[in-house]
Amino acid sequence: MTTYTTRNEVPIHEKWNLTDLYPDRTHWDEDYNLVERLTNTLKEYDGNIKNGLTLFQFLKQQEELSFHLNKLYAYAMLSVDEDTREAKSQALLDRVKHLGVKVSAATSFFMPFLLSLEEETLKSYIKSEDGLKYFEEDLLESFRYKAHVLSKEQEEVLSQLGEALSAPSNTYGMINNADIKFGEVTKENGEKVELTRGMYSKLIEDEDREKRKEAYKAYYQPYLHLKNSIASTLSAAIKNNVTMARIRKYPSALEKALFGDNVPKEVYENLIKATKNNIDAMHEYTKIRKDKLQLDELRQYDLNVPLVSGVKQEISYVEAYNIMCKALAPLGEDYINTLKEFKDARYIDVRETPGKRSGAYNLGVYGVHPFILLNHQDDLDSLFTLAHECGHGVHSKLSSQHQPQISARYSIFVAEVASTVNEVLLINYLLNNESNSEIRKHLLNHFIDQFKGTFFTQVMFAEFEMKTHEMAEKGIPLNAEVFNEVYENLFREYNGDAIVFDEEVKYGWSRIPHFYRPFYVYKYATGFASAIHLATKILEGEQETLTSYLEFLKSGSSDYPLDLLKKTGVDLTTSDPIDRSLNKFRELVKEFSTL
C-alpha cells in the first residue's frame, strides 16, 4: 500500500478537480458578492409579495441564489476536507457559513408569509402566473408545515441562531478531524508511530491479536481522555434537537426529524423491534466468531478480524475500479459508462494524506457533478467503500440530469439504497467468480460483517439516539456516565454475552460523527433492507425491477421517499423488507457455520 506524507505527492488523476466548481478563488469571490446582492434583493420582498407575479419573481431569484450558494459551500467544504489544518480554507468555509446565516435571516419572512395565505389565495396566484407551475408542488407541500412554522419575528430570531445551534457539531468535527491525537503503535521494525485512522482500519483486522489490541487501545485513548468535552458537545446537540422540536410544536425530536420525509415514527420503531426479534442470529454469529478464533475471551478488538486467515487480499485502486465496473454490469451499459466518467474526469479524491478528512462521502453539486472523498487503503473494505460511494455518486448525477433543480436533491432516506445495491451486487460478483474455497469463505465472512456494520450496528445507534433524546425530553441530565451506561447496555443487548468488555467499549458513542445529524443512521438499515430486495430481483433477471430501479435513481425528490420505494416494489410501512433482510442474514450465518 502506498503511503503519502503530503497531498502534493498524490498523482493528479487520483485527486478531485475543484476547478470544475471555480477556476480560482477570484471567481469564488465574485459568486460570493453575487449571493450577497441577491440576499439584499430577496429581503426587499418582505411585505411586498402581493400577487402571482411577485411571488414567482421571489422564488425564481431564491432558486438562483440557492444554486450559487451551494457551489460556494461545496468549494469551501471540499477545500477544507483536503486538509482540515489549512487556515485559508477554514476561513473560506467560515465566510460562506456566515453568508448562509444572512441568507436565512433575509428569507425567514417567507414561510410565515406563505402560511398566512389562505390555500385558495395561493392557488389563485398559481393560476394567474404560468411560471408558478414549476413551484406549485413545493408551495402546496409547505402547507404541511403550517402547525410548525412560527411568526415572522420568531422565525427571524431562530435564523440568527443558526451558527450557534450548529456549534456542537462544528466543535466535535474540529476535535475529531483536526485536533485529535491517537496513541502510538509499534511498526514491524519496532519503531513507535502515531496511529492514523487509515492504519487503524487495517490493524484492527490484523491476525496478530496483540497488534489489534495495541491499535484498539491507541485508537480509543483520546476519546477516553476527551470524554467530558465530547459528552458536552453531544449533550448540547441533543438538547438543541429537543428544544427546536418543542419550539416548533412537534410531539418529539424523533417526529420532527422524520417529518420532512413524511415517515411515520412506526417505521423507526418497527425497525428496532423487528431487529430485536431476530437478534439471536447476531448472537449466534458472535459465538461462531469466538469458537473460530479459539479464544477463551472474545473482546471488542476481536470483532473485525477476518475469520478465515491467510487470504487477505491487496487490491489496488485501479484493480478495485475494474472489479466494481464488472460487478455492476447487471445495471446496464449506461450505468457503467457513467462510472468510467467519474474516474476519468477526476470526480474522486482517492488517497489518505495528513490532515485530510477521515472516512468517505459523496457530495452532489447540481449543475456541476458529484465529488467523492475516499481514503483508499488498497484492501477489500476499500473496494466496498468505492462501490458504496459511487452508488451515491451515480444517484446524484442521474437525479441532476433528469430532474429540475427544485427536485434534483434526493432525500437521505433513499440515498443508502443506491449505495447498498452496489455492495450487494459486488459481493455476489466476487462470490460467483472465486473458485478458491478459502477466499469464498473469507468473502462470505466479509459480507456477514458488512451486514452487521450496515444493519445491526446502525439499528443499535438508532436506538441509542432514541433513548438519549427521550431522556433529554424528560429532563434527565446527559453526561459521559449516562452515555456510557446507555451505550454499554445496548452493545450487550445487540452483540450477546460472548464478549468480555474492556473499559473502552462503553465509550463507543464518543467516536460517532453521525450522532450530530439527529436520527440519520436508521436510514442505513432501511436502505440496506430495501437494497437486499432490489439487488436480489435484479440478479434474478427481473427486467421490471431493473427498469423501476433505474427510474428511481433519476427521481431525486420528485415524490416522498416511501412512495419512491413503493414504485420499485419495496414497502417499508410493513416489516416485510426488514424481516426478509434478517432472514438473509440468518441464512448467511448458517451457511458460514456449515463451511
N, C-alpha and C positions, 0 to 999 in steps of 0.2 A: 504494500500500500504506500502511495506517495504522500509524504507529509510536507506541507508548505509552512514556512516560518513567516512569510509576508504575502499579502494579496498580489503584489507585483509579480511574484513567481508563478502564479497560476496562468496557464495558457489562455489566450484571449478567447478562444472558442468555448472555453468552459466558464466564462463569466457572462452574465446577462448584459444587455446593451441598453443603458439608460438614456442614450441619445435618441432612442425611439420615442421617449417622452419629451425631452428637451435637448436641443443640440448643446446647450451650455446654461449656466446659471443666469446669464443675462436674459435669456428667453423665459426662464422661470420667473424672474423679477417682473418681466412685462406682463405675464399672466397674473401674477400676484396683484399688480396695480389694476389690471382689468377687473379682477374679482372685487377689489376694494371699491371701484367705481360702480360696479353692478350692485354691490351691497347698499351703497348710498341711494341708488336709483330705486331699489326694492323698498327701502324704508319709506320712500315718498308715497307709496301706495297705501300706507296706513291711513284709513279713513277715507280713501279715495277710490275704492272699488265699488262702483255704482251700477254696473251693467255687465253684460256678457263680454263686451269688447275689452274693458279694463281688467276684468278677471283673466281673460286669455293673455293679455299683454304681460300681466304679472307672472302668470305661470310659465309663459314662454321664456321670459328673462330669468326666472328662477331656475329653469332647467339648464339654460346656457351657463349660468353661474355654477351650478352643480357639476357640470361637465369639466369646467376648468379647475374648480376646487378639488375635485377627485384626482385630477392629474397632478396638481401641486402637491397634494398629500402623498400620493403614490411615490413621486420622485424623492420627496424628503424622507419618507419611511424607508424606502429601498436603499437610499444612500446611507442612512443610519445603520441599517442592518448589515451592510457590507463591513462596517467596523463601528461597533457601538461606543468605542472610545473617542471617536473623531468629533471634536467640539464644533467644527463648522457645520457638519451635517446635523448635529443635535440642535444647533441654533436655527437651522432651516426648518426643522420639524417643529420647534417651539413657535416659530413665526406663523407657520400655517395652522397650528392648533389655535393660536390666539386669533387668527383670522376667522377660523371656523366658529369661534365663540361670538365674534362680531356679526357674522352672517346669521347665526342662530338668533341673536338678540334682535337684529334688524327684521327678521321674518317671523318672530314669535307672535306677532299680532294676527297672523293669517289663520291659524287653526281656530282660535276663538271666534274670529270674524266669520269663518266659513260655517261653523256650527251654530252661529247665531241666526243664520238664514233659515227660513222655512224650506223644507225639501222641494216644495213646489216652485219657490222663487229660484232656487238653484237650477231646477230643470228648465225653467223659462229662460235663464241665462244661456244654458247649453243649447237650447233650441234656437236662440237668436244669433248665436255665434258659431259658425261652422268649425272654427279652429278648436273649440272646446270639446269636440267629439273625441279628440285624441286623449284628453284628460278625464273624460266622463267617468270611466270605471274607478279611477283613483279618487275622484271627488266624492262619488257616492259611497265608496268604501270608507272614507273618512267619517261618515256619519255613524259608523260602528263604534267610533271612539268618543261619541258625544258625552257619555257619562264620565269620561276620564280626562277631559280637557278642562282647564281652569279658566279663570277670567284673563283678559288681555294683560292686566298688570301683573297677575301672579305668574303667567307664562313667561313674561319678560324677566322677572326675578329669577325663575328657575333656569332660564337660558344663560343668565350671567353666572350661575353656579356651575356651569359645565366643566370648567377646568378643575375646580375644587373637588367636584364629585368624582372626577377621573384620577385624582391624586393617589389613592391607594393602589390602583392598578399600575400607574406610572412608576410609583416608588418601588413596588415589587419588581417591575420589569428592569429597573436600573440595578437593584440588588442582585437579581437572578442572572442578568446578562453581562453587566459591566463590572460590578464590584466584587462579586463572589470569588473567593479563592478556595479551591479544593485542597484537600490534603495531598501528601506525596505517595507515590507508588514506586516500586522497585523495577527497573528495567532488567533485561536479560544479563547485562554486564555488571549488575549490582548497583548501578548509579540510581540515585533518587531523583525523580522528576515530579513536577506538579501535574496532577491528574487534569485531563480535559474531558468534556462530555463525550467527545468522539472516542477517546481512549476508553472511557467507562463503558460505552455500549459494546465494545469488543471484549474488555477484560471481564465483565460480568457474565460473559458466556464462555470464558476460558475453562478448559478441562481441569486445570490446576486449581484445586479448591482454595489453597492459600492465596493465590493471586486474586481470586474472586472476592475473598473475604477482605483482603487489603484494599482493593478498589472500592468495595462497598463501604467500608469504614471511612475511607478518604472522601468518598462522594458525599456521604451524609454529614461529615464533620462540620462544614459551615452552616448547614441547616440547623443542627443542634445548637451551634454557637449563637446563631441569629434567631432562635426560636421565638423569643418575645417580640422582637421587631417585626418578624413576618406574621406572627399571630395578630399583632396590632393592625397591620395593613389588611389582613384577611377579615378581621372583625369589622374594621371600618367599611370595607367593601360590602359585606353582608348587611350591616346596619343601613348603609346608603340604599341598598336594594329594598329593604323593608320599609324605610322611610318614604321613598319615592312611590312605592306601591300604595301606602296609606294616603299620601298627599293626593294621588290620582284616583283614589277610591276603588282600588282593586281589592278583592277578598283576601289576597295573599301575594307575596312576591313571586311565587311559582306561577300563579294565574296571570300576573302581569307579564311575565316572561313568555308565556305560551300564547298570549292574546294576539300578537301580531301575525302568527302563523295560523290562527284560528284552530288551535289544537286543544281539545278538551283535556282537563287535568287527569281524567281517567286513563288517557293514553300513557301518560307518565307513570301513574300509579300501577296500571296493569303490567307495564314493562317490568317494574320491580317485583311485583307479585308473581308473575309468570317465571321470572328468573329464579326466584327463591323456591318456587315449587319444583324446579328442575335442578336445584343446586347439587344434588347428590352425585351427578356425573362429574361435576367440577371437583368435588371432594375425592371421588374415585381416582381422577387423574393425578391429584396431589399425592395420593398413596402410591400409585404406579411410579411416580417420579422418585419417591423415597426408596422404593424397592429397587428400581432400576439403577439408581446411583449407589445402592448398597450402603446407605448411611444409617447410623444409629439415631442421629438427629438431623432432620431436614430444616434448614434455615432459609431466610428470605434470599440470601445470596446464592442459593442453590436452585432458585425457581426459573432462571433464564438459561442455564447451561443446556445445550442440546443433549438429549438422552442417548443419541447414537454417536459414539465417539469415532474420531479418526476420519470424518468425512466433511470436515469444514471446508467450504469452497471459497476460493478467492475469485471474485467476478469483477473485472474491470468495468469502468463506466461505459465504455464503447460496447463491450460484450453485453452488459446489462440492458442497454438500449435496444440492441438487436434482439435479445431474448424477449423483451417486452413487446416489441412490434410483432414478432411471430405469435406470441401468446394471445394477443388481442386481435388477431386476424379474423375471428368469428364476427367482430363488429363491423367488418367491411373495409373495402379499399379506401374509401374517403376518410374514414377514421384514422387509418394508418398513415395516409399522406399528411394529415394534419399533425400527427405525432412527429413525423420526419421534419416538418417545418419548424417545430419547437426547437429541435436540436440545431438545425442548420442556420436558423435566423437568430440564435442566441437569446432565447426566452428564459434560459435556465442558468442559475448560478450554482455551480456544482460542488466546489471543494470547501472543506473546513479550513479556516485561517484564524489566527489570533484576533479576538475581538468581534468576530462575526457572530451574528445572532444564531443561537442554537436551534436545533430541530429542523423542520421543513414546513413550507406552506406554498399556496398558490394565491396570487393576487391578480384578479382580473381587472383590467382597466378599459372601460368602454371607449371605443374609437381608437384604441391602440392595439393591445394584445395582452395575454396573460404573462405574468412574471412568476417564475418558480424558484424558490430558495431550497437548496439541498445542503447537506453536509455529508457528501458521499464517502463511504468507508470501504468500498470495493468488497462488499460481502452480501450475503443473501438478504439480510434486513434492508440494506440499501437498495437492492433490486426491487423489493416490495414497496419501499418508500417512493421510489421513482415512478412505479406504476400507479401508486395511490395519488401522488400529486399531479401526474399527467392526466388522471381521470378528472380531477378538479379543473385542470387547465383546458381540456377539450370541452368540458361543460361550459366554462366561461366563454371560450371562443365561439362555440356554436350558438349559445344564447345571445351573444353580442351581434353575431351575423344575422340571426333570424328574428330578433326582437328589436323594437324601438327602444330608445334609452330608458323610457319610463318603466318598461317591464323586463329589461335585459338582466338585471341583477337577481339571481336566484336566491331563495331562502337557504340559510344554513341547514334547515331541516332536511332538505332534499340533497344537499351538497355531498353528504357522505355516501349516498347511493352510488353516484358516478365513480367515486374513488374505490369503493369496495367491490363493485362489479369487476373492476380491473384486477384486483387482488385475487378474487375467486377464479377468474379466467386464467390468471398467471399460475396459481398453484395447480390447477387442472392440467395445464400445458406441461409444467415441469414433471408432474407425476406420470403423465402419459408418455413422455419422451425420455424417461430414465429407466434403463434396464438393470442397473446396479441395485441389488436388493437393499444394501445398507443405506445408499443415498435415498432410495424411496422411503425407507423408514424415517430417515432424517427429515425429509420433506413433509411427511405426514405429521411428524412431531412438531415441525415448524408451523404447519397450518393450525394445529391444535393450540399452540402457544399464541399464534396470531389471533385466533378466535377468542382465546382467553383475554388477551390485551384489548382487543377492539370491542368485545361484547361484555364479558363478565366484569372486567376492571372498570369499564365506563359506567356500567349499571351501579357498581359499588360507589363510584364517585358521585353519581346522580343521587344516590340515597344519602350520602354524606352532605351534599348541598341541601337536600330537602330537610334533613334533620337539623342542621345548623341554622337554617333560615327559620324553621319553626321555633327553635329555641330563642332566637332573636325576637321573633314576633311575640313571644311570651315574656319578654323582658329578662331572660336569663343571660347573665354576662358571658361573653365569649373571650377566652384566653387560651394560651398554649395547652394548659392542663385539660380544659374542656375539649379542645380539638383532638388532643391525644386520645382521650377516652372514647370519643365517638368513632374516631378512625380505627383504633385498635379493635374495638368490638365488631365493627363491620368487616375488618380484614379477617378476623377469626371466623365470622359467620360465612363469608364467601369462600375462604380457602380451606376451611376444615381444621381438624385437630392434629393433623400430622406434622404441623410446623411448630418448631420451638422458636419463641420470639426473642430477638435481640432488642436492645433498647431503641435502636433506630427505627424499627417497624412503625411504631405509633406516630412518628414524625412525617410519615408519608404525605400528609396533607400540605406540608410546608414547601413542597417542590412542584406543585401542580399549577402552572400558569392559567389553565382553563377555569379555575375557580374564580378568577376575576372577570369572567364572562358568564354571568349567572345562568344556570340551568341550560347549559350548552352541551355538556358531554353526553347526555342521554341520546342525543341525535346520532352519535356514533353507533350506538346499539340498534336503534330503529333503522338506521341506514344499512347496517350490516345484515339485519334480518331481511330487509327488502332486497338487498343485493344477492343474498343466497337464493332467493326465489327467482329473481330475474336471470342471473347467470346460469342457473340450472336449466331454465327453459330455453335460453339462447343456445347452450351447449347441446340440448336435445334437438336443436334444429327448428324450433318453433319460429317461423318467419314472422308471425303476427306479433310475438313478444319482441323480437328484434326491431321491427318497424316501430312499434309503440315506444320502445326504449329510446331509439334514436330521436324520435319526435319529442320525447321527454327531455332529452339533452338540449333541444332547441327552444324549450318552452320558457326559460327564465322564470319570472314570477307572474306569468300570464294567468295563473289560477292559484288557489290555495294549495299548499304542499300536499295535504292529504288527498285532495282531488286530483292533482297531477299524478300521484302514485296510483290512485284507483284506475286511471286510464291505462296503466301498464299491467293491471291485474293484481296489485298489492293493496290490501285494505287493512291499514293499521288501527282502525277503530275496533277491530276484532283482535283476539290474541293469536289468531291463526299464523301470521308470519313469524311471530316470536316463538310459538310452540314448534313450528317447522324448523326454524334455525337451531333451536335447542335439541331437537331430535337428531339433527345433523351432527351436532357436537357429540351427542351420546354415541352415535354410530362410529364417529372418528375415534373416540376413546376406546370403544370396544374393538375396533379393527387394530388399533395400535397395540392394545393389550394382548391380542392373539398373536401378533407378529413378535 
